[in-house]
Amino acid sequence: MLYAPGAELIPFPSITAVATAVAAGMADAGVVPIENSLEGSVNETLDMLIDETQVRISQELVLPIRQCLLVKPGTQADEVRVIYSHPQALAQCRNYLAYFFPNAQVAATASTAAAVEQMMKDDQPAAAIGPQRAAQLWGAQTLAQNIQGPRPNITRFVVLTLRDHPPTGDDKTSLCFSFAEDKPGLLYQVIGEFAQRRINLAKIESRPMKDSLGSYYFLIDCQGHRQDKVVAEALAAVKAHATRFKVFGSYPRYQEGS
Amino acid sequence: MLYAPGAELIPFPSITAVATAVAAGMADAGVVPIENSLEGSVNETLDMLIDETQVRISQELVLPIRQCLLVKPGTQADEVRVIYSHPQALAQCRNYLAYFFPNAQVAATASTAAAVEQMMKDDQPAAAIGPQRAAQLWGAQTLAQNIQGPRPNITRFVVLTLRDHPPTGDDKTSLCFSFAEDKPGLLYQVIGEFAQRRINLAKIESRPMKDSLGSYYFLIDCQGHRQDKVVAEALAAVKAHATRFKVFGSYPRYQEGS
C-alpha cells in the first residue's frame, strides 16, 4: 500500500507546497488528497493540477480516513476553546463537533498537519483534528478517535512526481481540457471520443477557468494508459476539439491490498 | 435585479438553514450562493439541493462580490488577532490576508453573516470578511474594501421557493441524476439526450453519493424550461436511464440589468 516504505517523510503545510516541493526537487514524490467519499473533490488539488506545469500523477492511493481529536498532553476536553483543522476534516467531523464542542471556536488551517502544529503552539487550550500519525509526529495526545461519523469515509490520494508511471495493463489517465466557445455539442463529442472507443470514464468534474462566470475546465479520469493505442487516439481527438488540453498523468489503477 | 424589493430580509447562519426556513414556511424565498467564478461550486448548496425534498429553484441572480474587512468600531488593523469568514470568502481573500495579516488566526464560519456576528461579540480584537451590507446590519466598521483580489469575482445565487418559475421563453433547468451501475456509455447517452435535441448544457458537475468512493450524482444545468416540449422529452429520456432523478427547478435565465 505504501509508495516507498523506506522513504523519509516530510510534512508540508499545504497541497500547493507539496506540489512545489516536488517541482523544485526538494522531494522525490508528494502525496496529496484529490477526492473524498463524503466531501467530494479537493479543489486546491484540482486547481494545482491545472496550473502546475512540472508535476505528474504517477500513482493513486485509496485510504480510509480515521480522524482523531488531538490536544497538548494534559489538556482536558472541557478546557478546549478552539479547534483547528482543514475545512474538509472539519466538515467530516461537523456532527461530532456540534455534539461535544458546541461552543468551541472552529479555525480553518491549510492542512491537518498545519492544524496540529498550530494547536501545539497555541497559548490557549486548543484541539486539532487530524490522523493518529500526526499525534506521533508532533507529540500530541489523542482525546478521541474515529470522530468522522458513521458513513464510509475514504480518501483517494495521488502521488506527484516529475514523470508519470509506465503502462501496467490496468491503468487510469487523468486529464483536463477546455473549449474556446460554448457550443452545445462539444462536451458530448469529447465524451463520445471515449465512449465510441469503449473507454470507461471513472469521473467527470468541472472547475472554473477563473476569467469569467460560466467558463470551465473539464477534468476527466479515464481507464487505460495514455500510451495504450485506443487511449492515445481518444486523447488526440479530444485535443483537436480543445483550446487547452493537459494530461495530468497515467498511473496504475488502485487495487485493494496493492 | 432584486427579487422582491419590499421584502423583509432575514439573515440565517447557513445555507442549509436558509433552505430549511423556506421548506418550513418561515420565509417565502431564500437566496443561497451556488457558484463563484473563482472558487467554483458551493458544495453545501449542491448537496442541499440533492437532499432537500421541498424547495425548488425559481430564479437565479448573478452578482459581483465585493468583500470588505469589517471590525468593531474603533478596532485598529494592527490589533486584529483573528479573522472570521466563510471558507469561500477566506479563499477569495487569501492574498490580501497573506500580505496584510500574515500572523492573524483565520477562523472558518458557516457564512459571512455568521462571521460578522461572531466578530462583533468576540472579546479579543477580531475582524470579519463580508459584504458592505453586513457592516450596516451589524453596526460594524469597514477597514478595507474590495479585498477579494483582481480577478473577476462573480457569484451566481439561486432563489429557493416551494415552486419553480413558469416558462418565460428564456429559461434554464437544473437537475441531478445517478446511475445504478458504472456502465461506460451511460453518461454519454444522457448527454446525448440533450445534444441530439440541440439543448445547450450550461454546466455539468459531479457530487459524491456518499455511500462509497467513486459513485456520483451528476448535476446539469440545461437551457429551456422543463415544460418546453423538447426539454420535457429530454428529461423523460434521462429519467429512463437514471436510478435517481430530480429536477431542482426551471427558472428565467439571468440577464444583465434584469
Interface residues (C-beta under 8 A of the other chain):
Chain A: E35 N36 S37 L38 E39 G40 N43 V62 V82 P87 L90 Q105 V106 A107 A108 T109 Q118 R151 P152 I154 T155 R156 D182 P184 G185 L187 Y188 I191 G192 F194 A195 R198 I199 N200 L201 A202 K203 I204 E205 S206 R207 P208 K210 D211 S212 L213 G214 Y216 F218
Chain B: E35 N36 S37 L38 E39 G40 N43 V62 V82 P87 L90 Q105 V106 A107 A108 T109 R151 P152 I154 T155 R156 D182 P184 G185 L187 Y188 I191 G192 F194 A195 R198 I199 N200 L201 A202 K203 I204 E205 S206 R207 P208 K210 D211 S212 L213 G214 Y216 F218
